[in-house]
Amino acid sequence: KLLLSKKSKAIGFILLSAFGFAMMSTFVRLAGDLPSIQKSFFRNVVAMAVAAVVLWREGAGFRWEKGNLPLLLLRSVCGTLGIFCNFYAIDHLVLADANILNKMSPFFAILFSLVLLKERANAVQYLAVLAAFGGSMLIVKPGFSSEAFPALIGLLGGMGAGAAYTAVRALSKKGEKSARIVFFFSAFSTIACLPYLLLDYHPMTWGQLACLLAAGASAALGQFGVTLAYAHAPAKEISVFDYTQVLFSAILGFFLFGQIPDGLSFIGYFVICGVSVLMFFYNRTLESREQASGGKV
C-alpha cells in the first residue's frame, strides 16, 4: 500500500510538472511579439531566484563539487540553446507541435549518453530513436519553405535539451545537488541573455512583464514537480506520464489561440507518444529480467 501511495503521488507530481511546463509555453506565447532571448531572460531570472532560495534554506552553498565545472558548463550551454530554440518554436508553431518537438529530448539523450557516459543502448532502443525521429519529421515537414524553419529550430531545441539532461545525469552520478545545477544553469542563461538585452531591449507593457514572470513561475512549478516525482518513484515507472504536456498544450492552444494541429502532426504525436509508451514497458520488462537473473542479462 505504501508503494502504491508513493507511486500515486509521483504520478500526481509528474502531471503537475507537465501542466506547469504547458502553462509556461502558454504564457511565453501570450507575452506577444518579443525576442525569444528577452523572454528567456525573465524566465531564467525567476528560476534562478527559486533555486537560490532552496540552496539558502538547505544551507548547501553555491560552490559546485570539485571537478564538476566542465559538466555544469556543458549542461548550461546546451540548456540555454535549448530554451532559446524552444521559445522561438513556441512563438512560431502550434503549441502542441513546439512541445512535442521539445519532448524529443529523451531520445536524443540516448544518443548523447553513448558519447558522454559510455552507456550503450541496445538495438530496440536505437530503433525507438529512429522511429521517434521519423515521427518528428511528420511535424517538421522538412522542405525549403519558411514554415519548416521554426519546426527545425524546435527540433534543435529538443536536441539541446537531450544533451543538457545527459549532463545532468552525469552530474547527479558525481554527487552534484539538483538545486545547485538549476541555479548554475539559470544564472548562466541569465548572464548569456544580458548583452542582447542591453543592446536591443524591447519595451514591454505591464501585461507582457506579468506574462513572462508567470512563465518563470510556471517553469519553476514544472521543475519542482518533476524533482518531487522522481523522488517518489523511478523514471521507468512514471516518465511516460510526462507526455501529457502535449495534451495540455493542445487544449490550451485550442481554447486560447484557436490552434488546430494538422493531420500529419497528429500522426507525428501518435508515433512519438506511442514509441515512448512502448519503451516505457520495454524498459520495465528489461529491468525485471535483469533483477530475476541477478544482473546477468
N, C-alpha and C positions, 0 to 999 in steps of 0.2 A: 504493500500500500504506500509505503514511504517513497519507493522508487517511482510509482505511478504519479504520486503527488509532485515529485521533483520534475518529472518529465512534463507533466501538465503545466507546471509553472514555466518551464523552459520554452514550451510551445507558445505560451501566452507572451513571454518576453520577446521571442523572435517575431511574432506577429506585430507586437508593439513597435519593434525596431523597423520592420518593413513599412508600417504605416508612417513612422517618423520620417524615413527617407523619401517616401512618396510625397509627404507634405512639404519636405524640403524642396523637391523638384517643383511642386506647385507654386510655392512662394517665390522661387527663383524666376519662374515664368511670369508670375503676377507683378514682379518688380519692373517689368517692361523693358524698354529699349535702352539698356545699359551694357557696357562692355563686360564680357564674361570675367575678365580679371578683376574688375571692380566688384562684381558680385562675389567672387571668390574671397576677396579681402574681408568683407564683412562677415561672411560665413565662417571664415577661419578665426577671426577675432573672438567670436563667441565661443567656439570650440576650445581655443587656447585658454580663455578665461575659466571655463568649466574645468579643464584638465589641471590648471594651476590651483584652483580651489581644492580639488581632490587630492593633489600631491601635498598641499599645505596641511589639509586635515589628517592625512595619513602620516605626516612627518617624514615622508620618503626623500625629500630633497630633489633638486633638479639635475644633479650630476649623474650622467649615464654610467653604466658599468664599464670597466676597463676593456678596451678592445672593440667596443660596440659602435664607435663613431662612424666607420665606413658603412655599416649596415643601416644606421639611422639616416645617414645622408642619402643612401640609395632608396630607402623607403620614402623619404621626404621628396626627393626629386621626382620619382615615378608617381607618387601620390598626388603631387602638385600638378603635374602634367595631366594626370587622370581627371582631376577636378576641373581644370580649365577646359578639357575636351568635353567632359560630361555636361558642364554648364552651357557650353556652346551648342551641344546637341539638344539640350532641353529647350533652348530658345528657338531652335530652327526645325525641330521634329515634333511629331505627335509624342506626348509624354510617355506613353507606353512603349513606343519604339526606342526612345532615348534610354529608358530604364532597362529594357531587356538587353540592349547592346552593352550597357554597363555591367549587366549580370553575366556577361561572357567571362568575367574575371576569374571565376573558379577554374574554367577550362584552360585559360592562359597560365594560371598558377601551376597546373600540372606540368606544362612545358618548362616554365621558369624554374620549378623545383628540381628538374633534371640538371639544369646548369648550376644553380646556386647551392642546392642542398645535396646533389648527387642522389636524389630519390627517384628511382626508376619506376615508371608506371608499367602496367602490362598491356598486352595488345588490345584488350577490351577497352581499357581506359583511354588509350590513344585513338581508338576508333570513335569513342564518345566525343573526343575533342574535335575530330573531323566532322562528325555529324552535327555538332553544335555550331561549328564554323559554317557549315552548309546552311543551317537554319538562319544564321546571322546574315548570310548573303541574300536570303529572301526578303529580309528587312532593308538591307542596304540597297539592293537592286543596282549593282555596280554598272557604271557606264560613264559616258563623258558629259552627262547632263549636270546642271547645277544642283539638282535635287539629291544626287548621290553624295555630294561632298559632305554635308552635315552628318549623314549616316556613317561615312567612313571615319570622320572625326570622332563620332560616338563610339565606334568600334575600337579606335585607337585609345579612347578613354578607358574602355574595358581592359585593354592590354596593359595600360599603365597601372590600373588598379590591381590586376593579376600579379604584376611584378612587385608592387608595393606590399600586397598581402603575403607574398612569398618571403619578403624581407622581414615582415612582422613575425612570421612563423620562426624564421631563423633567430630573430632577436629574443623571442619567447623561450626558445630552446637554450639560449645563453643567459637566461635569468633576468632579462630586462623587464621592468614593470610596465604594464599596459598603459597606465596613466602618463608615464614619462614618454612613451612612444608617441602617444596622442599629442602631448604638449610640444615635443620637439618638432613633429610634423606640422602642427598648426602654426607654431612660431616661425618655422622655416617658410611656410607658404605665405604667411602674413608679410614677412620681410621681402620675399620674392615679388609680391604684388606692389610694394611701396613705390619703387621707382616709376612704374607705369602710372600709378595713382597720382603721384606728384606732377608728372609731365602732362598727363591727359585726363584729368579728373572731370567727370561729367556731373554737373549739378543734379541733385536729387530732390524730389518732393519729400515731405514727411511720410507720405504713404509708401513711397519706394523704400525709404530707410526702414520703416516698420516691417515691410515685407522681407528685406534682407536680414534683419535681426531675427525675425520669425523663422527664416530659413536656417539660420545658425542654431537657434534653439531646437528646431525640428531635427537637425543633423545630430545635435548633442543627444536628443532623445533616442535617435537611431543607434548611436554609438553605445550608449549605456544599456539600451535594450539588448543589443547583440552580446555585449560583455556579460550581462547577467544571465542571458540564455545559455551561453557556453559554460558558465559557472555551475549551472544546474544539470546539464546533460551534454554528452559528447556530440561533436559535429555530425557524425554519421547518423544520429537519431533525429536531428532537428533541422539540418541545413536546408532540406528541401522546402520547408515552410517559408524560407526567405523569399522565394519566388512569388509569394502573394503580393510583393511590392508592385509587380507588373499589373496585377488585378486592381489594386488600389489606385495606381496611376491611371489606368484605363478609365475607371469610374470617375475620378476627379477630372481627368482631361475631357471626358464627355460632358459632364454637367457644368464645368466652369468655362471651357473653351470650345465646346461643340465639336471636339475631335473624334473622328471615327477612323480607326486604322483600316487600311485596305486589305483585300483578301490574302495577298502574298504575305503581308505582315502577320496576319492571324496564323497562317501555316507556319511561319517562322517561329512565333511564340510557342505553337504546339510542339514543334521539333525540339527547341531548346529546353522547354519545361519537361517534355517527355523524356529526353535524354537524361535530364537531371534526376527525375524520379527513378528511372531505371538504374542509374549509377548509385543512387541512394540505397536501393535494395541490393544491388550487386555488391557494394562495399560492405554492407551488413552481413551478407552471406559469406563473403570472403573472410571477414574477421572472425565469424563464428567457426569456420573451418580451421583457421589458424589456431584459435583457442582450443578446439577439440583435439588437434594434433600436436599441441604443445609448441606451436610456433614454427613447425617444420614445413608447412605448406608454402 
